[in-house]
Amino acid sequence: MKVKELSGMQSLKHLPQEEREKVGLQRRKDLELLYDKIRNLKSRLERKEEMLKDYEAGMEQLRYRKARRLLLATGPSETESWDAK
């Protein structure tokens, strides 16, 4: 949405009183549209942030499993053999 698309964004300076009232109503409608747009964008951002957190948690879990598999594949380390004694 561009500012030019908002029909209430015209100067009131040279308008008669009746036209000013109409433009005032249009501005209120435009503000409601902007508010809704901002609210929707905020909601989308929150959902995307939640998805990113889930993705990061999944990646951390994947790294942990990969490191664990690598350790198991290479055999016990010196510290593990000391623990066994």
N, C-alpha and C positions, 0 to 999 in steps of 0.2 A: 504494500500500500504506500503510495507516494503522497506527499503533502498536497500536490496539485489535484489529487483525486478527492480531496476533502472539499465538498462544495461550500462549507461555511467559512472557508479561509479567505474571505474577501474583506476589503476595508469597509468599515462602517461610517467612515468620515462623511461621505456625501450621500448617504442613503436616507430616505424619509423614515420616520418613526415606525411605520407599519413594516417596511422592508427590514429595518433593524431587528424587529421582533422575529421575523421569519428567519433571518440569518442567525439570530441567537438560538432559535430552536434547532436549526441545522447544525450549529456548532456543538450543541449538547449531544445530538445524534452522532456527530463525528467523534466526540470524546468517548462516547459509549463504544463505538467501533474500535477506537484505538485501545481502550481499556480491555476489550475482549481479545484483541490481537495480542496485546502484551501478556494477558493471562494465559492464552494458548501457548505462546512462545515459552513462557516460564514453565508451564506444565511439560512441554516437550523437552525442555532442557533438563528438568528434574528426572524425567524418564530416561533420558540419554545418560545422565550422570549415574543413575542406578544401574543401567546396563553396563557402563564402563566399570563400575565397582565389581559387578558380577564377573565380568571378563577378566579383570585383574586378579580376582580371587581364584578363578579357574586357571589362569596362567601360573600363578604361584603354586597351586596344587600340582599342576603338570610338571613344573620345574622340580618340585620336591620328589615326585614319583620317578622322574627321569634320573635324578641324582641317586635316589635309593636303588634303582635298578642297576645303575652303573656300579655302585658300591658292591652290590650283591654279585654282580657278574665278575668283578675283579678279585673276589675272595676276601677273607677277613684281613683287616689291617693289623698292624702291630698292637695297637691299643685294644682291639677286640681279642687278640690272642692272649694278651695279658689278663683281660677280664676273665677268660676261660680258665686260667690257672688257679 
